Amino acid sequence: MMKRLLGPIMLAALAPFFIAAAPHPAAPTETIVFAGGCFWGVEAVFEHVKGVSSAVSGYAGGTTKSPTYGDVSSGSTGHAESVQVVFDPAQVSREQLLEVFFRVAHDPTQRNRQGPDVGTQYRSAVFYSSPAQQQAVQAYVAVLTKNKVYSQPIVTEVAPLTVFYPAESYHQGYLGRHPDQPYIVINDMPKLENLRRTFPALYRETPST
């Protein structure tokens, strides 16, 4: 579990990293893929982040070509439920997205599960599409580990993105279409509230399309 409050000493230690994480005005649009349990909630979180132009639920990290939801749910494909995030680095940096992923979207200390969902398809992972993204992820994890932000080890897989398969259409924008579903209310709505409360400057009310 993440420590609920970052004290003055820890904030001071993290400050240089956060300052370096400012958006990059001249950078082109980038794509990065996050896996952190059921993709419904992860997608919804990133849809509400300023600077994100799209967040698409899908599958990554496995070997089966063009998998279906049923295939991935079996746990035999090697794929993780993932979200492809396209963002404008002039508005939001890689490091800011990593903050949202690690502090809001999921618990990076849970191995092959998130909350009620168990299996390798629910593992924590970041699939990078450039050396710069790889370095950013590794540096951010190192900072979290050094400052003991979590009481348990971070188990997030960091791997190159080989291919991303969009999930079926009924999974896209799922939270927005089913806000009253019990699973969504219990597991995912709190993530949106946490995003709004923890990162008010990054939060936007209207999700990306």
C-alpha positions as CSV (number, residue, x, y, z in Angstrom):
1,M,0.0,0.0,0.0
2,M,1.2,3.5,-0.7
3,K,1.8,5.8,2.2
4,R,-1.3,8.0,2.5
5,L,0.6,11.3,3.0
6,L,3.9,12.4,1.7
7,G,5.7,14.3,4.5
8,P,7.9,17.3,4.0
9,I,11.1,15.3,3.9
10,M,9.8,12.9,1.2
11,L,8.3,15.8,-0.8
12,A,11.7,17.6,-0.7
13,A,13.4,14.4,-1.9
14,L,11.0,14.0,-4.8
15,A,10.9,17.7,-5.7
16,P,13.9,17.7,-8.1
17,F,12.3,14.8,-10.0
18,F,8.9,16.6,-10.3
19,I,10.5,19.8,-11.4
20,A,12.3,17.9,-14.2
21,A,9.0,16.4,-15.2
22,A,7.6,19.6,-16.7
23,P,6.0,19.3,-20.1
24,H,8.2,19.5,-23.2
25,P,6.8,22.3,-25.5
26,A,8.6,21.1,-28.6
27,A,8.0,17.4,-28.3
28,P,5.7,15.5,-30.7
29,T,2.7,13.5,-29.7
30,E,3.7,10.2,-28.0
31,T,2.0,6.9,-27.3
32,I,2.6,4.8,-24.2
33,V,0.7,1.7,-22.9
34,F,-0.2,1.1,-19.3
35,A,-1.5,-2.1,-17.7
36,G,-2.9,-2.0,-14.2
37,G,-5.7,-4.4,-13.7
38,C,-9.1,-4.2,-15.4
39,F,-8.8,-1.7,-18.2
40,W,-12.1,0.0,-17.6
41,G,-10.9,2.0,-14.7
42,V,-7.4,2.7,-16.1
43,E,-8.9,4.0,-19.3
44,A,-11.3,6.2,-17.5
45,V,-8.5,7.8,-15.4
46,F,-6.4,8.7,-18.4
47,E,-9.4,10.0,-20.3
48,H,-9.7,12.6,-17.6
49,V,-6.1,13.8,-17.8
50,K,-5.4,17.1,-19.6
51,G,-3.1,16.6,-22.6
52,V,-4.3,13.1,-23.3
53,S,-6.0,12.9,-26.7
54,S,-7.1,9.3,-26.5
55,A,-7.1,6.3,-24.2
56,V,-8.0,3.0,-25.7
57,S,-8.6,-0.3,-23.9
58,G,-6.9,-3.3,-25.4
59,Y,-4.3,-6.1,-25.0
60,A,-0.5,-6.0,-24.9
61,G,2.5,-8.0,-23.7
62,G,1.5,-11.4,-25.0
63,T,2.1,-13.7,-28.0
64,T,-1.4,-14.5,-29.3
65,K,-2.3,-12.6,-32.4
66,S,-5.5,-10.6,-32.4
67,P,-6.8,-12.0,-29.1
68,T,-10.4,-11.7,-28.0
69,Y,-11.5,-10.7,-24.5
70,G,-12.2,-14.4,-23.8
71,D,-8.8,-15.4,-24.9
72,V,-7.1,-12.9,-22.6
73,S,-9.4,-13.7,-19.7
74,S,-8.2,-17.3,-19.9
75,G,-4.7,-16.2,-18.8
76,S,-3.1,-18.3,-21.6
77,T,-2.2,-15.6,-24.1
78,G,0.5,-13.7,-22.1
79,H,-1.4,-10.4,-22.8
80,A,-2.4,-8.0,-20.1
81,E,-5.5,-5.8,-20.1
82,S,-3.9,-2.5,-21.2
83,V,-4.7,1.0,-22.1
84,Q,-3.0,2.8,-25.0
85,V,-2.5,6.5,-24.1
86,V,-1.8,9.1,-26.8
87,F,-0.7,12.4,-25.3
88,D,0.8,15.8,-26.1
89,P,4.1,16.3,-24.2
90,A,3.6,20.0,-24.5
91,Q,0.6,19.7,-22.1
92,V,1.5,16.8,-19.9
93,S,4.8,15.1,-19.4
94,R,5.7,11.4,-19.4
95,E,6.6,11.7,-15.7
96,Q,3.2,13.3,-14.9
97,L,1.5,10.4,-16.6
98,L,3.6,8.0,-14.6
99,E,2.6,9.8,-11.4
100,V,-1.1,9.3,-12.3
101,F,-0.5,5.7,-13.2
102,F,1.4,4.8,-10.0
103,R,-0.5,6.9,-7.5
104,V,-4.1,6.8,-8.9
105,A,-4.8,4.2,-11.6
106,H,-3.6,1.1,-9.8
107,D,-1.5,-0.4,-7.0
108,P,2.0,-1.4,-8.4
109,T,2.8,-3.6,-5.5
110,Q,0.1,-6.2,-6.4
111,R,1.6,-9.1,-8.4
112,N,-0.7,-10.5,-11.1
113,R,-3.8,-9.0,-9.7
114,Q,-5.6,-5.8,-8.9
115,G,-8.3,-5.8,-6.2
116,P,-10.8,-8.5,-7.0
117,D,-9.2,-9.4,-10.3
118,V,-6.6,-12.2,-10.3
119,G,-4.4,-13.5,-13.1
120,T,-1.4,-12.5,-15.2
121,Q,-3.8,-10.6,-17.5
122,Y,-4.2,-8.1,-14.6
123,R,-0.5,-7.5,-13.9
124,S,1.1,-4.2,-13.5
125,A,3.1,-3.1,-16.6
126,V,4.3,-0.2,-18.6
127,F,5.0,-0.9,-22.3
128,Y,7.3,1.9,-23.7
129,S,7.7,2.9,-27.3
130,S,11.0,4.8,-27.1
131,P,14.2,4.7,-25.1
132,A,13.2,8.1,-23.6
133,Q,10.0,6.5,-22.2
134,Q,12.0,3.5,-20.9
135,Q,14.4,5.8,-19.1
136,A,11.5,7.9,-17.6
137,V,9.8,4.8,-16.3
138,Q,12.9,3.3,-14.8
139,A,13.9,6.6,-13.2
140,Y,10.4,7.1,-11.7
141,V,10.3,3.6,-10.2
142,A,13.8,4.2,-8.8
143,V,12.7,7.4,-7.1
144,L,9.6,5.7,-5.6
145,T,11.7,2.8,-4.4
146,K,14.5,5.0,-2.9
147,N,12.0,7.1,-1.0
148,K,10.0,4.0,0.2
149,V,6.8,5.5,-1.1
150,Y,5.3,2.0,-0.9
151,S,5.6,-0.4,2.0
152,Q,5.9,-3.4,-0.4
153,P,8.2,-3.8,-3.5
154,I,7.0,-2.4,-6.8
155,V,6.4,-5.3,-9.2
156,T,5.6,-3.4,-12.3
157,E,6.9,-4.9,-15.6
158,V,8.8,-2.5,-17.8
159,A,9.0,-3.8,-21.4
160,P,9.1,-2.6,-25.0
161,L,5.8,-2.3,-26.8
162,T,5.7,-4.8,-29.6
163,V,2.1,-4.7,-30.6
164,F,-1.2,-3.3,-29.1
165,Y,-4.5,-4.9,-30.0
166,P,-7.6,-2.7,-29.3
167,A,-10.3,-4.5,-27.3
168,E,-13.8,-5.0,-28.5
169,S,-16.0,-1.9,-28.9
170,Y,-18.2,-2.7,-25.9
171,H,-15.1,-2.2,-23.7
172,Q,-14.3,1.3,-24.9
173,G,-15.5,4.1,-22.7
174,Y,-17.1,1.5,-20.5
175,L,-17.2,3.6,-17.3
176,G,-18.8,6.5,-19.0
177,R,-21.6,4.3,-20.3
178,H,-22.1,2.2,-17.1
179,P,-21.4,4.6,-14.2
180,D,-23.9,2.8,-11.9
181,Q,-22.6,-0.7,-12.4
182,P,-21.6,-2.1,-9.0
183,Y,-18.1,-3.1,-10.2
184,I,-17.5,0.4,-11.5
185,V,-18.9,2.1,-8.4
186,I,-16.8,0.1,-6.1
187,N,-13.5,-0.2,-8.0
188,D,-13.2,2.6,-10.5
189,M,-15.2,5.7,-9.4
190,P,-12.9,6.1,-6.4
191,K,-10.0,6.4,-8.9
192,L,-11.5,9.3,-10.7
193,E,-12.2,11.1,-7.4
194,N,-8.6,10.4,-6.3
195,L,-7.4,11.9,-9.6
196,R,-9.5,15.0,-9.2
197,R,-8.3,15.4,-5.5
198,T,-4.6,14.5,-6.0
199,F,-3.9,16.2,-9.3
200,P,-6.4,19.0,-9.7
201,A,-4.2,20.8,-12.2
202,L,-4.2,17.7,-14.5
203,Y,-7.9,16.8,-14.1
204,R,-10.5,17.6,-16.7
205,E,-14.2,17.0,-16.2
206,T,-14.9,16.1,-19.9
207,P,-13.1,12.9,-21.0
208,S,-11.1,12.6,-24.2
209,T,-12.9,10.9,-27.0
